[in-house]
Amino acid sequence: MGVNRLSSISQANTEQKVGEFWDAHDFTDFDDPTVPDVKFEIACAVPIELELFSALEKQARQHGVQVETLVNLWLQQRLSEQKS
């Protein structure tokens, strides 16, 4: 443990004290079941032709964004146009 660092839950400042704390406690004592432990994002992969992907990378660099951002933006725009 770093110099003068406290463990966030036990407030212990040594590995020995952290160990002693967890020997006497269970993590469920500090769990809030109303708060999600993790946030998941679902992503899916779509195969893209290599030449098309290279062109996308070039466009993304020119716009200063990641390829994923550019593709999502363009797809949103196209879908919005289709609804009109």
Biopython code that builds the backbone (N, CA, C, O; Angstrom):
import numpy as np
from Bio.PDB.StructureBuilder import StructureBuilder

atoms = [
    (1, "MET", "N", (0.860, -1.162, 0.000)),
    (1, "MET", "CA", (0.000, 0.000, 0.000)),
    (1, "MET", "C", (0.904, 1.222, 0.000)),
    (1, "MET", "O", (1.937, 1.232, 0.670)),
    (2, "GLY", "N", (0.517, 2.269, -0.759)),
    (2, "GLY", "CA", (1.331, 3.468, -0.901)),
    (2, "GLY", "C", (1.459, 4.221, 0.409)),
    (2, "GLY", "O", (0.717, 3.983, 1.362)),
    (3, "VAL", "N", (2.397, 5.114, 0.434)),
    (3, "VAL", "CA", (2.645, 5.921, 1.622)),
    (3, "VAL", "C", (1.417, 6.776, 1.929)),
    (3, "VAL", "O", (0.894, 7.472, 1.059)),
    (4, "ASN", "N", (0.962, 6.708, 3.201)),
    (4, "ASN", "CA", (-0.162, 7.507, 3.681)),
    (4, "ASN", "C", (-1.463, 7.289, 2.915)),
    (4, "ASN", "O", (-2.309, 8.182, 2.875)),
    (5, "ARG", "N", (-1.633, 6.126, 2.312)),
    (5, "ARG", "CA", (-2.887, 5.831, 1.622)),
    (5, "ARG", "C", (-3.765, 5.012, 2.534)),
    (5, "ARG", "O", (-3.291, 4.128, 3.247)),
    (6, "LEU", "N", (-5.043, 5.310, 2.505)),
    (6, "LEU", "CA", (-6.011, 4.556, 3.285)),
    (6, "LEU", "C", (-6.838, 3.700, 2.349)),
    (6, "LEU", "O", (-7.174, 4.114, 1.240)),
    (7, "SER", "N", (-7.160, 2.508, 2.807)),
    (7, "SER", "CA", (-8.078, 1.669, 2.063)),
    (7, "SER", "C", (-9.442, 2.347, 2.086)),
    (7, "SER", "O", (-9.850, 2.874, 3.120)),
    (8, "SER", "N", (-10.156, 2.341, 0.957)),
    (8, "SER", "CA", (-11.397, 3.100, 0.843)),
    (8, "SER", "C", (-12.485, 2.629, 1.797)),
    (8, "SER", "O", (-13.273, 3.448, 2.270)),
    (9, "ILE", "N", (-12.553, 1.360, 2.088)),
    (9, "ILE", "CA", (-13.612, 0.864, 2.970)),
    (9, "ILE", "C", (-13.105, 0.707, 4.396)),
    (9, "ILE", "O", (-13.729, 1.201, 5.335)),
    (10, "SER", "N", (-12.000, 0.035, 4.559)),
    (10, "SER", "CA", (-11.515, -0.259, 5.915)),
    (10, "SER", "C", (-10.832, 0.937, 6.576)),
    (10, "SER", "O", (-10.687, 0.977, 7.798)),
    (11, "GLN", "N", (-10.420, 1.899, 5.773)),
    (11, "GLN", "CA", (-9.649, 3.046, 6.254)),
    (11, "GLN", "C", (-8.322, 2.613, 6.875)),
    (11, "GLN", "O", (-7.713, 3.368, 7.632)),
    (12, "ALA", "N", (-7.881, 1.412, 6.560)),
    (12, "ALA", "CA", (-6.606, 0.900, 7.054)),
    (12, "ALA", "C", (-5.473, 1.482, 6.213)),
    (12, "ALA", "O", (-5.639, 1.746, 5.022)),
    (13, "ASN", "N", (-4.337, 1.674, 6.842)),
    (13, "ASN", "CA", (-3.209, 2.259, 6.119)),
    (13, "ASN", "C", (-2.052, 1.290, 5.924)),
    (13, "ASN", "O", (-0.990, 1.685, 5.443)),
    (14, "THR", "N", (-2.244, 0.024, 6.292)),
    (14, "THR", "CA", (-1.223, -0.989, 6.018)),
    (14, "THR", "C", (-1.917, -2.240, 5.494)),
    (14, "THR", "O", (-3.100, -2.464, 5.750)),
    (15, "GLU", "N", (-1.169, -3.041, 4.764)),
    (15, "GLU", "CA", (-1.735, -4.288, 4.257)),
    (15, "GLU", "C", (-2.145, -5.203, 5.403)),
    (15, "GLU", "O", (-3.146, -5.913, 5.304)),
    (16, "GLN", "N", (-1.383, -5.190, 6.480)),
    (16, "GLN", "CA", (-1.701, -6.001, 7.666)),
    (16, "GLN", "C", (-3.072, -5.614, 8.219)),
    (16, "GLN", "O", (-3.895, -6.483, 8.510)),
    (17, "LYS", "N", (-3.315, -4.311, 8.364)),
    (17, "LYS", "CA", (-4.590, -3.845, 8.910)),
    (17, "LYS", "C", (-5.749, -4.115, 7.946)),
    (17, "LYS", "O", (-6.861, -4.411, 8.382)),
    (18, "VAL", "N", (-5.494, -4.013, 6.652)),
    (18, "VAL", "CA", (-6.526, -4.343, 5.666)),
    (18, "VAL", "C", (-6.905, -5.811, 5.808)),
    (18, "VAL", "O", (-8.087, -6.154, 5.809)),
    (19, "GLY", "N", (-5.910, -6.670, 5.925)),
    (19, "GLY", "CA", (-6.163, -8.096, 6.099)),
    (19, "GLY", "C", (-6.958, -8.382, 7.356)),
    (19, "GLY", "O", (-7.894, -9.182, 7.332)),
    (20, "GLU", "N", (-6.602, -7.744, 8.439)),
    (20, "GLU", "CA", (-7.329, -7.919, 9.698)),
    (20, "GLU", "C", (-8.782, -7.448, 9.553)),
    (20, "GLU", "O", (-9.705, -8.089, 10.056)),
    (21, "PHE", "N", (-8.966, -6.336, 8.870)),
    (21, "PHE", "CA", (-10.314, -5.817, 8.669)),
    (21, "PHE", "C", (-11.172, -6.829, 7.917)),
    (21, "PHE", "O", (-12.293, -7.124, 8.331)),
    (22, "TRP", "N", (-10.640, -7.372, 6.790)),
    (22, "TRP", "CA", (-11.433, -8.300, 5.978)),
    (22, "TRP", "C", (-11.554, -9.667, 6.626)),
    (22, "TRP", "O", (-12.451, -10.432, 6.272)),
    (23, "ASP", "N", (-10.689, -9.993, 7.553)),
    (23, "ASP", "CA", (-10.868, -11.218, 8.331)),
    (23, "ASP", "C", (-12.099, -11.102, 9.224)),
    (23, "ASP", "O", (-12.724, -12.111, 9.551)),
    (24, "ALA", "N", (-12.446, -9.891, 9.615)),
    (24, "ALA", "CA", (-13.563, -9.660, 10.531)),
    (24, "ALA", "C", (-14.829, -9.176, 9.822)),
    (24, "ALA", "O", (-15.880, -9.073, 10.454)),
    (25, "HIS", "N", (-14.749, -8.881, 8.533)),
    (25, "HIS", "CA", (-15.899, -8.345, 7.802)),
    (25, "HIS", "C", (-16.138, -9.131, 6.520)),
    (25, "HIS", "O", (-15.275, -9.882, 6.066)),
    (26, "ASP", "N", (-17.320, -8.946, 5.945)),
    (26, "ASP", "CA", (-17.686, -9.562, 4.679)),
    (26, "ASP", "C", (-18.029, -8.436, 3.708)),
    (26, "ASP", "O", (-18.610, -7.427, 4.108)),
    (27, "PHE", "N", (-17.672, -8.606, 2.430)),
    (27, "PHE", "CA", (-17.929, -7.524, 1.486)),
    (27, "PHE", "C", (-19.409, -7.207, 1.351)),
    (27, "PHE", "O", (-19.771, -6.091, 0.977)),
    (28, "THR", "N", (-20.273, -8.179, 1.653)),
    (28, "THR", "CA", (-21.715, -7.915, 1.550)),
    (28, "THR", "C", (-22.182, -6.937, 2.626)),
    (28, "THR", "O", (-23.271, -6.373, 2.513)),
    (29, "ASP", "N", (-21.383, -6.729, 3.658)),
    (29, "ASP", "CA", (-21.715, -5.723, 4.668)),
    (29, "ASP", "C", (-21.709, -4.319, 4.054)),
    (29, "ASP", "O", (-22.330, -3.403, 4.593)),
    (30, "PHE", "N", (-21.023, -4.157, 2.951)),
    (30, "PHE", "CA", (-20.838, -2.843, 2.344)),
    (30, "PHE", "C", (-21.503, -2.730, 0.976)),
    (30, "PHE", "O", (-21.380, -1.703, 0.309)),
    (31, "ASP", "N", (-22.198, -3.769, 0.562)),
    (31, "ASP", "CA", (-22.833, -3.794, -0.748)),
    (31, "ASP", "C", (-24.199, -3.118, -0.671)),
    (31, "ASP", "O", (-24.970, -3.372, 0.254)),
    (32, "ASP", "N", (-24.493, -2.267, -1.634)),
    (32, "ASP", "CA", (-25.807, -1.630, -1.732)),
    (32, "ASP", "C", (-26.537, -2.285, -2.897)),
    (32, "ASP", "O", (-26.213, -2.017, -4.055)),
    (33, "PRO", "N", (-27.525, -3.147, -2.609)),
    (33, "PRO", "CA", (-28.203, -3.876, -3.690)),
    (33, "PRO", "C", (-29.008, -2.967, -4.620)),
    (33, "PRO", "O", (-29.423, -3.408, -5.692)),
    (34, "THR", "N", (-29.233, -1.727, -4.240)),
    (34, "THR", "CA", (-29.978, -0.815, -5.107)),
    (34, "THR", "C", (-29.089, -0.143, -6.149)),
    (34, "THR", "O", (-29.584, 0.503, -7.072)),
    (35, "VAL", "N", (-27.771, -0.298, -5.995)),
    (35, "VAL", "CA", (-26.827, 0.311, -6.927)),
    (35, "VAL", "C", (-26.188, -0.792, -7.758)),
    (35, "VAL", "O", (-25.636, -1.741, -7.202)),
    (36, "PRO", "N", (-26.256, -0.680, -9.092)),
    (36, "PRO", "CA", (-25.622, -1.712, -9.932)),
    (36, "PRO", "C", (-24.113, -1.762, -9.699)),
    (36, "PRO", "O", (-23.468, -0.729, -9.522)),
    (37, "ASP", "N", (-23.563, -2.969, -9.702)),
    (37, "ASP", "CA", (-22.126, -3.134, -9.502)),
    (37, "ASP", "C", (-21.333, -2.706, -10.737)),
    (37, "ASP", "O", (-20.239, -2.152, -10.626)),
    (38, "VAL", "N", (-21.899, -2.970, -11.906)),
    (38, "VAL", "CA", (-21.221, -2.636, -13.153)),
    (38, "VAL", "C", (-22.240, -2.133, -14.163)),
    (38, "VAL", "O", (-23.441, -2.368, -14.028)),
    (39, "LYS", "N", (-21.739, -1.436, -15.174)),
    (39, "LYS", "CA", (-22.579, -0.975, -16.265)),
    (39, "LYS", "C", (-22.106, -1.682, -17.524)),
    (39, "LYS", "O", (-20.919, -1.663, -17.851)),
    (40, "PHE", "N", (-23.032, -2.299, -18.220)),
    (40, "PHE", "CA", (-22.696, -3.016, -19.439)),
    (40, "PHE", "C", (-23.150, -2.234, -20.655)),
    (40, "PHE", "O", (-24.218, -1.622, -20.650)),
    (41, "GLU", "N", (-22.346, -2.258, -21.679)),
    (41, "GLU", "CA", (-22.739, -1.741, -22.979)),
    (41, "GLU", "C", (-22.678, -2.907, -23.938)),
    (41, "GLU", "O", (-21.705, -3.660, -23.971)),
    (42, "ILE", "N", (-23.720, -3.041, -24.708)),
    (42, "ILE", "CA", (-23.760, -4.126, -25.673)),
    (42, "ILE", "C", (-23.301, -3.575, -27.018)),
    (42, "ILE", "O", (-23.855, -2.604, -27.532)),
    (43, "ALA", "N", (-22.303, -4.201, -27.562)),
    (43, "ALA", "CA", (-21.787, -3.809, -28.863)),
    (43, "ALA", "C", (-21.806, -5.036, -29.767)),
    (43, "ALA", "O", (-21.675, -6.169, -29.304)),
    (44, "CYS", "N", (-21.969, -4.795, -31.040)),
    (44, "CYS", "CA", (-21.919, -5.925, -31.968)),
    (44, "CYS", "C", (-20.954, -5.574, -33.096)),
    (44, "CYS", "O", (-20.749, -4.406, -33.427)),
    (45, "ALA", "N", (-20.389, -6.587, -33.656)),
    (45, "ALA", "CA", (-19.413, -6.409, -34.722)),
    (45, "ALA", "C", (-20.083, -6.671, -36.066)),
    (45, "ALA", "O", (-20.843, -7.626, -36.225)),
    (46, "VAL", "N", (-19.788, -5.809, -37.018)),
    (46, "VAL", "CA", (-20.292, -5.970, -38.372)),
    (46, "VAL", "C", (-19.081, -6.016, -39.296)),
    (46, "VAL", "O", (-18.286, -5.077, -39.327)),
    (47, "PRO", "N", (-18.940, -7.096, -40.041)),
    (47, "PRO", "CA", (-17.789, -7.175, -40.950)),
    (47, "PRO", "C", (-17.858, -6.081, -42.019)),
    (47, "PRO", "O", (-18.915, -5.843, -42.604)),
    (48, "ILE", "N", (-16.736, -5.426, -42.265)),
    (48, "ILE", "CA", (-16.642, -4.374, -43.275)),
    (48, "ILE", "C", (-15.473, -4.711, -44.188)),
    (48, "ILE", "O", (-14.415, -5.144, -43.732)),
    (49, "GLU", "N", (-15.676, -4.510, -45.461)),
    (49, "GLU", "CA", (-14.603, -4.771, -46.426)),
    (49, "GLU", "C", (-13.384, -3.923, -46.068)),
    (49, "GLU", "O", (-13.521, -2.778, -45.637)),
    (50, "LEU", "N", (-12.207, -4.485, -46.248)),
    (50, "LEU", "CA", (-10.961, -3.834, -45.843)),
    (50, "LEU", "C", (-10.783, -2.461, -46.487)),
    (50, "LEU", "O", (-10.403, -1.505, -45.810)),
    (51, "GLU", "N", (-11.055, -2.357, -47.793)),
    (51, "GLU", "CA", (-10.895, -1.069, -48.475)),
    (51, "GLU", "C", (-11.875, -0.029, -47.933)),
    (51, "GLU", "O", (-11.526, 1.142, -47.787)),
    (52, "LEU", "N", (-13.094, -0.459, -47.638)),
    (52, "LEU", "CA", (-14.095, 0.437, -47.078)),
    (52, "LEU", "C", (-13.672, 0.898, -45.685)),
    (52, "LEU", "O", (-13.830, 2.068, -45.335)),
    (53, "PHE", "N", (-13.139, -0.025, -44.900)),
    (53, "PHE", "CA", (-12.688, 0.335, -43.558)),
    (53, "PHE", "C", (-11.530, 1.321, -43.617)),
    (53, "PHE", "O", (-11.464, 2.247, -42.809)),
    (54, "SER", "N", (-10.627, 1.133, -44.556)),
    (54, "SER", "CA", (-9.501, 2.064, -44.714)),
    (54, "SER", "C", (-10.012, 3.465, -45.041)),
    (54, "SER", "O", (-9.496, 4.454, -44.521)),
    (55, "ALA", "N", (-11.017, 3.548, -45.892)),
    (55, "ALA", "CA", (-11.602, 4.846, -46.232)),
    (55, "ALA", "C", (-12.283, 5.461, -45.009)),
    (55, "ALA", "O", (-12.210, 6.672, -44.801)),
    (56, "LEU", "N", (-12.932, 4.644, -44.215)),
    (56, "LEU", "CA", (-13.564, 5.122, -42.982)),
    (56, "LEU", "C", (-12.517, 5.662, -42.014)),
    (56, "LEU", "O", (-12.714, 6.712, -41.402)),
    (57, "GLU", "N", (-11.401, 4.941, -41.875)),
    (57, "GLU", "CA", (-10.326, 5.410, -40.994)),
    (57, "GLU", "C", (-9.806, 6.777, -41.434)),
    (57, "GLU", "O", (-9.560, 7.652, -40.604)),
    (58, "LYS", "N", (-9.644, 6.951, -42.734)),
    (58, "LYS", "CA", (-9.156, 8.219, -43.266)),
    (58, "LYS", "C", (-10.140, 9.350, -42.953)),
    (58, "LYS", "O", (-9.740, 10.423, -42.502)),
    (59, "GLN", "N", (-11.418, 9.099, -43.194)),
    (59, "GLN", "CA", (-12.441, 10.101, -42.908)),
    (59, "GLN", "C", (-12.487, 10.434, -41.410)),
    (59, "GLN", "O", (-12.621, 11.595, -41.025)),
    (60, "ALA", "N", (-12.373, 9.404, -40.584)),
    (60, "ALA", "CA", (-12.411, 9.615, -39.132)),
    (60, "ALA", "C", (-11.243, 10.489, -38.691)),
    (60, "ALA", "O", (-11.419, 11.396, -37.876)),
    (61, "ARG", "N", (-10.060, 10.225, -39.218)),
    (61, "ARG", "CA", (-8.891, 11.051, -38.883)),
    (61, "ARG", "C", (-9.122, 12.503, -39.294)),
    (61, "ARG", "O", (-8.786, 13.426, -38.551)),
    (62, "GLN", "N", (-9.696, 12.699, -40.480)),
    (62, "GLN", "CA", (-9.948, 14.062, -40.973)),
    (62, "GLN", "C", (-10.947, 14.798, -40.083)),
    (62, "GLN", "O", (-10.861, 16.015, -39.914)),
    (63, "HIS", "N", (-11.901, 14.046, -39.511)),
    (63, "HIS", "CA", (-12.900, 14.646, -38.633)),
    (63, "HIS", "C", (-12.445, 14.672, -37.171)),
    (63, "HIS", "O", (-13.110, 15.267, -36.323)),
    (64, "GLY", "N", (-11.326, 14.035, -36.881)),
    (64, "GLY", "CA", (-10.797, 14.029, -35.520)),
    (64, "GLY", "C", (-11.598, 13.180, -34.553)),
    (64, "GLY", "O", (-11.686, 13.490, -33.365)),
    (65, "VAL", "N", (-12.188, 12.096, -35.072)),
    (65, "VAL", "CA", (-12.986, 11.202, -34.235)),
    (65, "VAL", "C", (-12.555, 9.764, -34.466)),
    (65, "VAL", "O", (-11.802, 9.466, -35.394)),
    (66, "GLN", "N", (-13.041, 8.882, -33.613)),
    (66, "GLN", "CA", (-12.767, 7.458, -33.798)),
    (66, "GLN", "C", (-13.670, 6.911, -34.908)),
    (66, "GLN", "O", (-14.738, 7.460, -35.181)),
    (67, "VAL", "N", (-13.230, 5.836, -35.532)),
    (67, "VAL", "CA", (-14.014, 5.215, -36.605)),
    (67, "VAL", "C", (-15.414, 4.869, -36.113)),
    (67, "VAL", "O", (-16.396, 5.103, -36.819)),
    (68, "GLU", "N", (-15.513, 4.313, -34.902)),
    (68, "GLU", "CA", (-16.810, 3.911, -34.363)),
    (68, "GLU", "C", (-17.755, 5.104, -34.251)),
    (68, "GLU", "O", (-18.947, 4.993, -34.537)),
    (69, "THR", "N", (-17.217, 6.237, -33.835)),
    (69, "THR", "CA", (-18.020, 7.447, -33.692)),
    (69, "THR", "C", (-18.543, 7.902, -35.045)),
    (69, "THR", "O", (-19.722, 8.228, -35.185)),
    (70, "LEU", "N", (-17.675, 7.922, -36.029)),
    (70, "LEU", "CA", (-18.064, 8.348, -37.369)),
    (70, "LEU", "C", (-19.121, 7.421, -37.957)),
    (70, "LEU", "O", (-20.116, 7.883, -38.516)),
    (71, "VAL", "N", (-18.910, 6.129, -37.832)),
    (71, "VAL", "CA", (-19.867, 5.160, -38.375)),
    (71, "VAL", "C", (-21.220, 5.317, -37.699)),
    (71, "VAL", "O", (-22.250, 5.328, -38.372)),
    (72, "ASN", "N", (-21.230, 5.439, -36.381)),
    (72, "ASN", "CA", (-22.501, 5.604, -35.671)),
    (72, "ASN", "C", (-23.208, 6.891, -36.088)),
    (72, "ASN", "O", (-24.425, 6.898, -36.278)),
    (73, "LEU", "N", (-22.457, 7.969, -36.230)),
    (73, "LEU", "CA", (-23.044, 9.235, -36.648)),
    (73, "LEU", "C", (-23.655, 9.108, -38.040)),
    (73, "LEU", "O", (-24.796, 9.513, -38.263)),
    (74, "TRP", "N", (-22.896, 8.546, -38.970)),
    (74, "TRP", "CA", (-23.401, 8.404, -40.335)),
    (74, "TRP", "C", (-24.619, 7.490, -40.394)),
    (74, "TRP", "O", (-25.570, 7.770, -41.124)),
    (75, "LEU", "N", (-24.596, 6.411, -39.641)),
    (75, "LEU", "CA", (-25.753, 5.504, -39.637)),
    (75, "LEU", "C", (-26.982, 6.193, -39.048)),
    (75, "LEU", "O", (-28.092, 6.026, -39.553)),
    (76, "GLN", "N", (-26.783, 6.965, -37.985)),
    (76, "GLN", "CA", (-27.910, 7.707, -37.401)),
    (76, "GLN", "C", (-28.483, 8.693, -38.406)),
    (76, "GLN", "O", (-29.700, 8.816, -38.541)),
    (77, "GLN", "N", (-27.603, 9.396, -39.110)),
    (77, "GLN", "CA", (-28.063, 10.360, -40.110)),
    (77, "GLN", "C", (-28.839, 9.655, -41.217)),
    (77, "GLN", "O", (-29.900, 10.123, -41.630)),
    (78, "ARG", "N", (-28.325, 8.559, -41.685)),
    (78, "ARG", "CA", (-28.976, 7.814, -42.776)),
    (78, "ARG", "C", (-30.340, 7.282, -42.336)),
    (78, "ARG", "O", (-31.310, 7.366, -43.089)),
    (79, "LEU", "N", (-30.418, 6.748, -41.146)),
    (79, "LEU", "CA", (-31.699, 6.238, -40.641)),
    (79, "LEU", "C", (-32.704, 7.376, -40.465)),
    (79, "LEU", "O", (-33.895, 7.206, -40.727)),
    (80, "SER", "N", (-32.223, 8.520, -40.026)),
    (80, "SER", "CA", (-33.094, 9.671, -39.862)),
    (80, "SER", "C", (-33.641, 10.115, -41.232)),
    (80, "SER", "O", (-34.817, 10.461, -41.348)),
    (81, "GLU", "N", (-32.803, 10.103, -42.242)),
    (81, "GLU", "CA", (-33.232, 10.451, -43.605)),
    (81, "GLU", "C", (-34.283, 9.466, -44.118)),
    (81, "GLU", "O", (-35.229, 9.859, -44.800)),
    (82, "GLN", "N", (-34.112, 8.187, -43.787)),
    (82, "GLN", "CA", (-35.047, 7.155, -44.253)),
    (82, "GLN", "C", (-36.419, 7.323, -43.637)),
    (82, "GLN", "O", (-37.428, 6.986, -44.257)),
    (83, "LYS", "N", (-36.466, 7.849, -42.403)),
    (83, "LYS", "CA", (-37.752, 8.056, -41.713)),
    (83, "LYS", "C", (-38.531, 9.197, -42.348)),
    (83, "LYS", "O", (-39.761, 9.212, -42.305)),
    (84, "SER", "N", (-37.819, 10.156, -42.937)),
    (84, "SER", "CA", (-38.468, 11.357, -43.490)),
    (84, "SER", "C", (-39.297, 11.062, -44.718)),
    (84, "SER", "O", (-39.899, 11.971, -45.289)),
]
sb = StructureBuilder()
sb.init_structure("model")
sb.init_model(0)
sb.init_chain("A")
sb.init_seg("    ")
for serial, (resi, resn, name, xyz) in enumerate(atoms, 1):
    if name == "N":
        sb.init_residue(resn, " ", resi, " ")
    sb.init_atom(name, np.array(xyz, "f"), 0.0, 1.0, " ", f" {name:<3s}", serial, name[0])
structure = sb.get_structure()
